Amino acid sequence: MQKVQHYIQGQWIDGQGEGNPIFDSVTGEHFTNVTTEGIDVPEVLQYGRTKGDTLRKMTFIERGNMLKKLAFHLQKHKRTFYDISFKTGATKIDSWVDIEGGFGNLFANASLRKLFPNQPYHVEGEPIDLSRGGRFMAHHIMVPKTGVAVHINAFNFPVWGMLEKCAVNWMAGVPAVVLPAPQSAYLTEAVVKVIIESGILPEGALQLISGTRKDILDTVESQDIVTFTGSASTGRKLKTHPRLIEESVPFTMEADSLNASILGEDAKPGTPEFDLFIKEVRNEMTSKCGQKCTAIRRIIVPQNLMEDVQIALGKALDKVTYGDPRLKEVRMGTLIDKKQVEAVKNSVQEIAKTAEIVYGDFENGKAVGADFEKGAFIKPILLRENDPFTNHAAHITEAFGPVSTLMPYKSLDQAVELSRMGRGSLVSSIATNDDKIAKDYTIRAATHHGRILVLNRESAKQSTGHGSPLPNLIHGGPGRAGGGEEMGGVRGIKHYLQRCAVQGSPTTLTEITGIYQPNADYKEAEKHPFAYHWEDIEAGMSLKTHSRTLTDTDIINFGNLTWDHFYAHTDITSLEGSIFEQRTAHGYFIISAAAGLFVYPNKGPVAANYGLEEIRFLRPLYHNDTIHVRLTCKQKIDRDQKGKELPSGIVKWYVEVFDTDVTKGNIPESEKEEKEALVAIATILTMVQKKQTTFKEITDQVFENALHKLTEDTKPEWGIMTPQHMVEHLEASYRIASGEIQDFEISTPKKYLDDVKETLYNYEPMPKNYNFPFYKEGELFSLKHEDLAMAKQKLKEAKKQYENFFVENSEAVTKNAVFGELTKFEWKLLHRKHLNHHFKQFGIL
């Protein structure tokens, strides 16, 4: 019998022994086995710690782009994963949440790279001055832990459960060892195989132990991090493992919980909120066949609406078809296996000791397209507990299936108290159109729930629902829910980083953090900082400007230009009792004047002003005061190339405006204590172009030399073109650009054209073996020149004609079969890529 494999220490292996049988949840077929025998757990963990150094050295930007690339790659294989997922009893919609929801976690966490520096470690918060004068200070940094993330996962989400955790630890630079539950480990294995085959992750970033190992925690170390998803009872046992306590290993637990949904007193039958509530409860009871840690287990409704809710919910459940999840008409699949069916029955019987089953039963049912007896089928079960304050079974017993319990409340105080009686949950929700009720419930119930959804007619269309954890929010809860927090955006990533307070001089901390710290030594720039490309700028690079005197006329003119007629700038007779002594310069005039002093007038790598992040005016400046500016690179932030713009990054510039008279000693000593040289500070952002290093600039000399190297015998490194075919192809491209050839249709569909054209602006090479639309795939076009020499001459003529055309018609637009209508500049970008592509193809560049 085939066995589910493990990926450890760089190879796929089978566990030893026959193992335990795994069954198709729908048909009951025994199709694989799971065994973890023979795996040396300490060696697996140590392998991850050692190999993880590659991941740790990557920058946040590199890790984020890695996740993004991986998500796109996995999407290409999703059909395979869906086919396998049906064996777990999941419908297509259930599988979508698990599979594509998992990919979504990769995408969401990849986007967080923009919130981190382009370095392997993070700098947190603001600098802290520990001394007068700012010569001794501190800043917090966060570095990747040198251990591994050990993820012990539940059976219900074999894809999402892995990726929602791994996305976070990979972003932090920490490798993972994943242990999926054996019942559905075969689906996790399928996804991991695609991940490993892609080569996108560095070796050691992911290891897979397909199943349970009771000794997994025996050798964890202080730099490791452990997460657990599963039953609260198992989680509590793991949490008290001696090794975790001895090594102080962080342990995050996300356990089953008795989540509650409340119907607001205003949400009466006939209101949108009532209908939304019924729909949400039904969905949460039946999606994944109720096997969700976020499912609604307790339905808390006003006492006078109990009958209405019971009837409406019963009608809604009547519409739920269950059976083979592969069939479109099936709304609910199966539990994971027969053992789980028995477990759910036992839990329901425990709750039913005081509660009444008002919908459903355990009798043989009729499954659509499947044998009810062979599969792990179960019908939806609704119980009613009329005295929830006395009878606690529904608050402490979870039936992990399509089961929920209806219970009444008389006041919002009681609703809050009932929600708390679950002793901590992952999520609660309330359906109400009264924001005062929503506020009252939320603030008072928040102590006992990791997340609260307020559902009403306004949010319904875009609401992700009660049971959907989102990667940018925490996923976890207090008490029974485990007390942990998975995901959570930036805070989730920080869970895998070690925070360290660093103390030292501003100059030293600038070097350590990569962020300029006020009072640090300046690095005088050899030329104007705006003349450098993004890669050549570094924190501390600085320029001191010449001076400018702010005149009375400047202040009056600025007020007239902006319509800012604040009395301090315009009415000097009203200054009595104010902080101002004379006509005062506008704060924004000071910053504008400062910009006039430091802005570089020539065209260069600075593409645009990107914004103003902070601004402070430390004291007034008056007419006839003289200022100068110190412009210093504070921080660099990478950004993705997008749209029709050349690749660029953001540079934050620290702007210090000084009173020149104070710095030059033109102020009498008796007045110096009242004045400070630094009068204003600001942080401005500029978009700065990156260096283009991918392509060689094709000057006339480079062009001639390349053609000279090309002979009839030159062989291509890829493709089927001969040298002459390549030259004639380039000639055609120039003739198309100059408008000589335009009798063709654009082959790229209109809806994709903008995206395709935008690729001209990036610095990525053209793909090899791309088939040009004019040519038949796998066939060479007919040559029109008698030999290679003639073809070269005609190419040179076409190139010259193209150059002359755009000299005389600089605003002209001509079309290209792939990229659509192109301007002069866009043709220049295309030819640079195109010539580099083909000259490298024949090794003549």
ZAMARGU-4260 file (C-alpha; in steps of 0.2 Angstrom, whole numbers, plus 5000, padded with zeros to 4 digits):
<rodrens>
0) 5000/5000/5000 | 5006/5017/4995 | 5012/5028/5010 | 5011/5047/5012 | 5029/5053/5011
5) 5039/5065/5021 | 5051/5079/5015 | 5066/5080/5028 | 5084/5085/5026 | 5083/5088/5008
10) 5074/5072/5002 | 5058/5063/5001 | 5057/5047/5011 | 5044/5034/5017 | 5041/5031/5035
15) 5046/5014/5041 | 5033/5000/5044 | 5015/4998/5037 | 5008/5013/5047 | 4989/5017/5049
20) 4976/5016/5036 | 4969/5032/5028 | 4952/5032/5020 | 4943/5042/5007 | 4930/5051/5018
25) 4916/5050/5004 | 4918/5032/4998 | 4927/5024/5013 | 4941/5017/5002 | 4957/5013/5010
30) 4969/5022/4998 | 4985/5026/5008 | 4994/5024/5025 | 5003/5036/5036 | 5018/5032/5047
35) 5031/5043/5055 | 5042/5029/5061 | 5061/5030/5058 | 5062/5049/5057 | 5076/5056/5067
40) 5067/5071/5074 | 5082/5080/5082 | 5091/5079/5066 | 5076/5086/5056 | 5076/5101/5068
45) 5094/5104/5067 | 5094/5103/5049 | 5082/5117/5048 | 5091/5128/5060 | 5107/5126/5050
50) 5100/5127/5033 | 5089/5142/5039 | 5104/5153/5038 | 5100/5156/5019 | 5083/5162/5023
55) 5088/5173/5037 | 5101/5182/5026 | 5088/5187/5014 | 5080/5204/5015 | 5061/5207/5019
60) 5059/5212/5001 | 5067/5197/4994 | 5057/5186/5006 | 5041/5195/5001 | 5044/5193/4982
65) 5048/5174/4986 | 5031/5172/4994 | 5022/5181/4979 | 5031/5170/4966 | 5027/5155/4976
70) 5008/5160/4977 | 5007/5162/4958 | 5016/5145/4955 | 5004/5136/4967 | 4989/5143/4958
75) 4995/5135/4942 | 4993/5118/4951 | 4976/5121/4960 | 4966/5109/4950 | 4977/5095/4956
80) 4974/5100/4974 | 4955/5101/4972 | 4954/5084/4965 | 4964/5077/4980 | 4954/5088/4992
85) 4938/5079/4988 | 4944/5064/4997 | 4944/5074/5013 | 4925/5076/5011 | 4926/5095/5007
90) 4915/5102/4993 | 4923/5114/4980 | 4918/5129/4990 | 4926/5121/5006 | 4941/5117/4996
95) 4942/5135/4989 | 4943/5142/5007 | 4957/5129/5011 | 4967/5129/4995 | 4965/5147/4988
100) 4963/5154/5005 | 4980/5147/5009 | 4987/5155/4993 | 4979/5171/4998 | 4989/5171/5014
105) 5005/5170/5004 | 5000/5185/4994 | 4994/5195/5009 | 5010/5192/5019 | 5020/5195/5003
110) 5013/5213/5002 | 5019/5216/5020 | 5037/5217/5013 | 5033/5236/5009 | 5031/5239/5028
115) 5049/5232/5032 | 5066/5239/5027 | 5076/5231/5013 | 5087/5222/5025 | 5086/5205/5034
120) 5081/5213/5051 | 5068/5226/5056 | 5070/5242/5065 | 5055/5245/5077 | 5048/5261/5083
125) 5056/5278/5085 | 5074/5282/5092 | 5075/5285/5111 | 5086/5299/5117 | 5094/5293/5133
130) 5104/5309/5136 | 5103/5328/5135 | 5110/5333/5118 | 5106/5316/5110 | 5124/5309/5110
135) 5118/5293/5119 | 5103/5285/5113 | 5094/5268/5109 | 5083/5260/5096 | 5075/5243/5095
140) 5079/5231/5081 | 5071/5214/5078 | 5081/5200/5070 | 5076/5182/5064 | 5077/5169/5077
145) 5090/5156/5073 | 5079/5141/5076 | 5064/5133/5067 | 5045/5136/5068 | 5037/5119/5072
150) 5019/5119/5066 | 5008/5105/5073 | 4992/5107/5062 | 4974/5100/5063 | 4965/5089/5050
155) 4952/5102/5044 | 4963/5114/5034 | 4978/5104/5027 | 4983/5118/5015 | 4977/5134/5023
160) 4983/5128/5040 | 5001/5126/5034 | 5002/5141/5023 | 4994/5153/5035 | 5008/5149/5047
165) 5022/5147/5035 | 5019/5163/5026 | 5022/5172/5042 | 5038/5163/5048 | 5045/5164/5030
170) 5043/5183/5030 | 5052/5184/5046 | 5066/5173/5039 | 5063/5158/5050 | 5062/5140/5042
175) 5047/5128/5046 | 5045/5110/5051 | 5026/5106/5047 | 5017/5091/5055 | 4999/5090/5047
180) 4987/5079/5055 | 4988/5061/5048 | 4969/5061/5042 | 4973/5073/5028 | 4992/5074/5027
185) 4991/5067/5009 | 4984/5084/5003 | 4998/5094/5012 | 5010/5082/5005 | 5004/5086/4987
190) 5006/5104/4990 | 5023/5103/4998 | 5029/5092/4983 | 5024/5106/4971 | 5033/5119/4982
195) 5049/5109/4983 | 5049/5105/4965 | 5048/5124/4961 | 5064/5128/4969 | 5057/5145/4974
200) 5061/5142/4993 | 5079/5140/4999 | 5083/5122/5004 | 5079/5120/5023 | 5065/5133/5023
205) 5052/5119/5023 | 5052/5102/5030 | 5037/5090/5031 | 5033/5076/5043 | 5017/5069/5037
210) 5008/5064/5053 | 5010/5064/5072 | 5026/5063/5082 | 5024/5063/5101 | 5042/5067/5103
215) 5042/5082/5092 | 5044/5094/5107 | 5058/5084/5116 | 5072/5092/5108 | 5066/5110/5104
220) 5077/5124/5109 | 5075/5142/5115 | 5077/5149/5097 | 5063/5138/5091 | 5045/5143/5090
225) 5030/5131/5092 | 5012/5133/5085 | 4998/5121/5088 | 4981/5120/5081 | 4969/5107/5087
230) 4959/5102/5102 | 4960/5112/5118 | 4964/5096/5129 | 4979/5091/5118 | 4985/5109/5117
235) 4985/5110/5136 | 4996/5095/5137 | 5008/5101/5124 | 5009/5118/5133 | 5015/5111/5149
240) 5029/5100/5140 | 5044/5101/5151 | 5056/5105/5137 | 5045/5121/5132 | 5047/5127/5150
245) 5065/5123/5152 | 5070/5131/5136 | 5057/5145/5137 | 5051/5141/5120 | 5037/5152/5113
250) 5021/5142/5111 | 5006/5148/5102 | 4990/5138/5103 | 4974/5140/5092 | 4961/5128/5099
255) 4943/5123/5096 | 4931/5135/5105 | 4913/5138/5108 | 4911/5153/5097 | 4895/5162/5099
260) 4884/5173/5087 | 4871/5185/5094 | 4855/5191/5086 | 4852/5209/5091 | 4836/5214/5099
265) 4832/5226/5085 | 4835/5212/5072 | 4817/5206/5071 | 4810/5194/5058 | 4808/5204/5042
270) 4823/5215/5044 | 4839/5212/5034 | 4849/5208/5049 | 4837/5194/5054 | 4839/5186/5037
275) 4858/5189/5037 | 4859/5180/5054 | 4850/5165/5048 | 4860/5163/5033 | 4877/5166/5042
280) 4872/5153/5055 | 4867/5140/5042 | 4883/5143/5032 | 4894/5141/5048 | 4885/5125/5053
285) 4887/5117/5036 | 4903/5123/5028 | 4917/5111/5030 | 4903/5100/5037 | 4905/5111/5053
290) 4924/5106/5055 | 4930/5123/5058 | 4938/5130/5073 | 4928/5147/5070 | 4911/5139/5067
295) 4896/5145/5076 | 4893/5133/5091 | 4881/5144/5101 | 4867/5154/5094 | 4861/5167/5106
300) 4845/5176/5102 | 4832/5186/5111 | 4820/5175/5121 | 4805/5182/5112 | 4813/5177/5095
305) 4818/5159/5099 | 4803/5151/5090 | 4806/5162/5075 | 4824/5158/5074 | 4821/5140/5076
310) 4809/5139/5062 | 4819/5150/5050 | 4835/5140/5054 | 4826/5124/5051 | 4819/5129/5034
315) 4837/5135/5029 | 4844/5119/5034 | 4831/5109/5024 | 4839/5117/5009 | 4856/5110/5013
320) 4860/5094/5002 | 4874/5083/5008 | 4883/5069/4998 | 4897/5067/4986 | 4906/5084/4987
325) 4912/5082/4969 | 4893/5085/4963 | 4888/5103/4960 | 4871/5101/4969 | 4879/5095/4985
330) 4881/5109/4998 | 4889/5099/5012 | 4902/5085/5012 | 4907/5073/5025 | 4917/5073/5041
335) 4935/5068/5040 | 4932/5050/5045 | 4921/5037/5054 | 4930/5041/5070 | 4925/5059/5069
340) 4907/5054/5066 | 4907/5044/5083 | 4916/5059/5092 | 4902/5071/5086 | 4888/5059/5091
345) 4896/5057/5108 | 4897/5076/5110 | 4880/5079/5104 | 4873/5066/5117 | 4883/5075/5131
350) 4874/5092/5126 | 4858/5083/5124 | 4857/5078/5142 | 4849/5095/5146 | 4846/5102/5128
355) 4833/5096/5116 | 4838/5091/5098 | 4826/5101/5088 | 4833/5098/5070 | 4841/5082/5063
360) 4845/5065/5069 | 4858/5051/5068 | 4847/5039/5058 | 4853/5033/5041 | 4851/5047/5028
365) 4851/5048/5010 | 4867/5055/5003 | 4867/5062/4986 | 4878/5052/4974 | 4886/5042/4988
370) 4883/5028/5001 | 4878/5036/5018 | 4885/5020/5027 | 4902/5019/5018 | 4906/5038/5020
375) 4909/5049/5035 | 4892/5057/5033 | 4882/5066/5046 | 4866/5077/5045 | 4865/5094/5052
380) 4860/5095/5071 | 4852/5109/5080 | 4850/5109/5098 | 4840/5120/5110 | 4845/5124/5127
385) 4831/5134/5136 | 4841/5137/5152 | 4859/5141/5147 | 4863/5149/5164 | 4860/5133/5173
390) 4865/5120/5161 | 4883/5122/5155 | 4886/5107/5143 | 4883/5118/5127 | 4896/5130/5134
395) 4910/5117/5138 | 4907/5103/5125 | 4911/5106/5107 | 4904/5094/5094 | 4916/5097/5079
400) 4904/5095/5065 | 4888/5102/5058 | 4881/5105/5076 | 4875/5121/5085 | 4865/5125/5100
405) 4851/5138/5101 | 4849/5148/5118 | 4839/5163/5124 | 4844/5180/5132 | 4833/5193/5140
410) 4844/5208/5140 | 4861/5213/5132 | 4869/5210/5149 | 4864/5192/5148 | 4869/5190/5130
415) 4887/5197/5134 | 4887/5185/5149 | 4882/5170/5139 | 4895/5174/5126 | 4908/5174/5140
420) 4903/5157/5147 | 4912/5149/5133 | 4928/5153/5143 | 4936/5161/5128 | 4934/5159/5109
425) 4942/5163/5092 | 4927/5173/5086 | 4910/5180/5091 | 4898/5190/5080 | 4882/5200/5082
430) 4869/5204/5069 | 4862/5222/5073 | 4858/5238/5064 | 4859/5248/5080 | 4877/5254/5082
435) 4874/5258/5100 | 4870/5239/5103 | 4885/5234/5093 | 4897/5246/5103 | 4890/5240/5120
440) 4892/5222/5115 | 4909/5223/5107 | 4917/5233/5121 | 4911/5222/5135 | 4913/5205/5126
445) 4930/5209/5118 | 4939/5202/5134 | 4933/5184/5129 | 4935/5184/5110 | 4949/5185/5098
450) 4939/5193/5085 | 4921/5201/5084 | 4911/5203/5068 | 4897/5216/5067 | 4885/5211/5053
455) 4872/5222/5046 | 4864/5228/5030 | 4878/5240/5026 | 4893/5228/5028 | 4884/5212/5022
460) 4889/5213/5003 | 4908/5214/5007 | 4908/5205/5024 | 4920/5190/5024 | 4909/5181/5037
465) 4909/5175/5055 | 4921/5161/5051 | 4934/5168/5040 | 4951/5173/5048 | 4960/5186/5038
470) 4979/5186/5037 | 4981/5205/5042 | 4971/5202/5058 | 4975/5191/5073 | 4969/5173/5073
475) 4967/5167/5090 | 4958/5170/5106 | 4959/5170/5125 | 4955/5156/5137 | 4949/5140/5130
480) 4954/5146/5112 | 4972/5145/5118 | 4978/5162/5122 | 4988/5163/5106 | 4988/5175/5091
485) 4993/5168/5073 | 4995/5179/5058 | 4990/5197/5062 | 5000/5206/5049 | 5016/5214/5055
490) 5013/5208/5072 | 5012/5190/5066 | 5029/5192/5058 | 5036/5200/5074 | 5032/5184/5083
495) 5046/5175/5074 | 5059/5189/5077 | 5069/5193/5093 | 5068/5211/5099 | 5084/5219/5105
500) 5087/5236/5112 | 5103/5243/5105 | 5111/5258/5114 | 5125/5269/5108 | 5129/5285/5099
505) 5118/5292/5085 | 5132/5289/5073 | 5134/5271/5078 | 5115/5267/5078 | 5114/5275/5061
510) 5126/5262/5054 | 5117/5248/5064 | 5099/5252/5059 | 5102/5259/5042 | 5091/5274/5047
515) 5099/5291/5050 | 5097/5296/5069 | 5097/5315/5073 | 5113/5321/5079 | 5123/5308/5070
520) 5138/5313/5060 | 5134/5318/5042 | 5142/5309/5027 | 5145/5324/5015 | 5140/5320/4998
525) 5153/5322/4984 | 5139/5329/4973 | 5121/5334/4975 | 5111/5319/4984 | 5098/5321/4971
530) 5110/5316/4957 | 5113/5299/4964 | 5103/5283/4959 | 5093/5274/4973 | 5107/5261/4975
535) 5121/5273/4978 | 5112/5283/4992 | 5115/5278/5010 | 5108/5284/5026 | 5118/5299/5033
540) 5122/5306/5015 | 5120/5324/5017 | 5121/5341/5009 | 5122/5359/5017 | 5114/5372/5007
545) 5118/5391/5005 | 5108/5403/5014 | 5093/5414/5011 | 5085/5429/5020 | 5067/5429/5023
550) 5061/5447/5019 | 5045/5456/5023 | 5040/5456/5005 | 5042/5436/5004 | 5030/5434/5019
555) 5017/5446/5012 | 5018/5438/4994 | 5017/5420/5001 | 5001/5425/5011 | 4993/5433/4995
560) 4998/5418/4985 | 4991/5405/4997 | 4977/5416/5005 | 4984/5411/5022 | 4981/5428/5031
565) 4984/5422/5049 | 4986/5437/5059 | 5004/5433/5064 | 5009/5435/5046 | 4998/5450/5041
570) 4993/5460/5056 | 5008/5465/5067 | 4997/5476/5078 | 4989/5461/5085 | 5004/5452/5092
575) 5002/5458/5110 | 4999/5443/5121 | 5004/5430/5108 | 5020/5420/5106 | 5026/5431/5091
580) 5037/5446/5092 | 5037/5452/5074 | 5029/5448/5057 | 5031/5429/5057 | 5035/5419/5042
585) 5022/5405/5037 | 5028/5388/5042 | 5024/5381/5025 | 5034/5396/5018 | 5049/5391/5028
590) 5048/5373/5021 | 5045/5379/5003 | 5060/5391/5005 | 5070/5376/5012 | 5065/5366/4997
595) 5071/5380/4985 | 5088/5379/4994 | 5090/5360/4993 | 5081/5355/4977 | 5092/5350/4962
600) 5086/5358/4946 | 5093/5347/4933 | 5085/5331/4927 | 5092/5316/4936 | 5087/5300/4945
605) 5074/5309/4957 | 5058/5305/4947 | 5045/5314/4959 | 5041/5321/4976 | 5032/5307/4984
610) 5026/5316/4999 | 5029/5324/5016 | 5029/5312/5031 | 5032/5324/5046 | 5035/5342/5049
615) 5038/5352/5065 | 5041/5370/5068 | 5052/5373/5083 | 5051/5392/5085 | 5045/5407/5074
620) 5056/5415/5061 | 5054/5433/5057 | 5057/5445/5042 | 5075/5447/5039 | 5080/5431/5047
625) 5092/5420/5037 | 5091/5402/5035 | 5101/5387/5028 | 5096/5369/5026 | 5104/5352/5030
630) 5097/5338/5018 | 5101/5321/5024 | 5096/5304/5019 | 5086/5296/5033 | 5080/5280/5026
635) 5078/5270/5010 | 5062/5260/5006 | 5061/5248/4991 | 5046/5247/4981 | 5039/5237/4967
640) 5040/5243/4949 | 5022/5246/4943 | 5013/5255/4929 | 5022/5265/4916 | 5037/5270/4927
645) 5055/5265/4928 | 5060/5254/4943 | 5062/5266/4958 | 5063/5266/4977 | 5058/5279/4990
650) 5071/5289/4999 | 5066/5298/5015 | 5076/5314/5017 | 5078/5322/5034 | 5077/5341/5032
655) 5084/5352/5045 | 5081/5371/5044 | 5094/5382/5054 | 5094/5400/5059 | 5110/5405/5050
660) 5113/5420/5062 | 5114/5408/5077 | 5126/5396/5069 | 5137/5410/5063 | 5137/5418/5080
665) 5128/5434/5074 | 5117/5433/5089 | 5123/5442/5105 | 5128/5430/5119 | 5114/5437/5130
670) 5101/5432/5118 | 5108/5415/5113 | 5099/5406/5127 | 5082/5411/5120 | 5086/5406/5102
675) 5091/5389/5095 | 5099/5386/5078 | 5087/5372/5073 | 5070/5380/5069 | 5061/5367/5059
680) 5062/5349/5054 | 5053/5338/5041 | 5054/5322/5032 | 5051/5322/5014 | 5050/5307/5002
685) 5056/5306/4984 | 5054/5293/4971 | 5072/5289/4965 | 5075/5279/4950 | 5086/5263/4951
690) 5101/5259/4941 | 5098/5249/4925 | 5111/5236/4925 | 5102/5221/4916 | 5104/5228/4899
695) 5119/5234/4890 | 5116/5251/4882 | 5117/5248/4863 | 5127/5263/4857 | 5131/5264/4838
700) 5148/5257/4842 | 5141/5242/4852 | 5129/5239/4838 | 5142/5239/4824 | 5154/5228/4835
705) 5140/5215/4838 | 5135/5214/4819 | 5154/5213/4815 | 5155/5197/4826 | 5140/5189/4818
710) 5144/5176/4805 | 5135/5163/4795 | 5142/5150/4807 | 5137/5159/4823 | 5125/5147/4833
715) 5111/5153/4844 | 5111/5148/4863 | 5092/5145/4861 | 5079/5145/4848 | 5079/5140/4829
720) 5084/5156/4821 | 5099/5157/4810 | 5110/5173/4810 | 5102/5180/4795 | 5084/5176/4802
725) 5089/5186/4817 | 5095/5201/4808 | 5080/5202/4796 | 5069/5200/4812 | 5077/5215/4819
730) 5076/5225/4803 | 5057/5222/4803 | 5056/5228/4820 | 5064/5245/4816 | 5053/5246/4800
735) 5037/5243/4811 | 5043/5256/4823 | 5046/5270/4810 | 5028/5267/4803 | 5034/5259/4787
740) 5025/5242/4791 | 5009/5245/4800 | 4997/5233/4790 | 4994/5221/4804 | 4983/5218/4819
745) 4988/5220/4837 | 4988/5202/4844 | 4987/5205/4862 | 4969/5206/4869 | 4964/5223/4874
750) 4961/5219/4892 | 4979/5213/4894 | 4987/5226/4883 | 4991/5239/4897 | 4999/5225/4908
755) 5010/5219/4893 | 5015/5237/4889 | 5020/5240/4907 | 5033/5226/4905 | 5043/5238/4894
760) 5047/5249/4909 | 5055/5235/4920 | 5073/5229/4920 | 5068/5211/4917 | 5075/5202/4901
765) 5063/5196/4887 | 5058/5177/4889 | 5068/5165/4879 | 5059/5155/4864 | 5044/5167/4863
770) 5035/5165/4847 | 5032/5182/4838 | 5014/5183/4832 | 5020/5186/4813 | 5028/5169/4813
775) 5021/5151/4814 | 5027/5142/4829 | 5041/5130/4826 | 5044/5136/4808 | 5057/5149/4801
780) 5050/5163/4790 | 5056/5165/4772 | 5072/5176/4770 | 5071/5191/4759 | 5089/5196/4757
785) 5102/5186/4747 | 5114/5184/4761 | 5119/5189/4779 | 5130/5204/4773 | 5115/5211/4763
790) 5104/5208/4778 | 5116/5218/4790 | 5116/5232/4778 | 5097/5233/4777 | 5096/5232/4796
795) 5107/5247/4797 | 5097/5257/4785 | 5081/5252/4794 | 5089/5258/4811 | 5094/5275/4803
800) 5077/5277/4795 | 5069/5274/4812 | 5080/5286/4821 | 5077/5300/4808 | 5058/5297/4809
805) 5057/5301/4827 | 5069/5316/4826 | 5056/5323/4813 | 5041/5316/4822 | 5045/5316/4841
810) 5026/5315/4846 | 5022/5301/4834 | 5014/5284/4840 | 5016/5268/4830 | 5009/5251/4834
815) 5018/5235/4838 | 5010/5218/4837 | 5013/5213/4855 | 5014/5229/4864 | 5001/5240/4855
820) 5004/5258/4851 | 5021/5264/4857 | 5028/5282/4859 | 5046/5286/4855 | 5052/5283/4872
825) 5043/5266/4873 | 5051/5261/4857 | 5068/5265/4864 | 5064/5254/4879 | 5058/5240/4868
830) 5073/5241/4856 | 5085/5240/4871 | 5077/5224/4878 | 5075/5217/4860 | 5093/5220/4854
835) 5100/5213/4871 | 5089/5198/4869 | 5095/5193/4852 | 5113/5199/4853 | 5114/5188/4869
840) 5105/5174/4860 | 5120/5173/4847 | 5133/5178/4860 | 5139/5194/4851 | 5136/5206/4864
</rodrens>
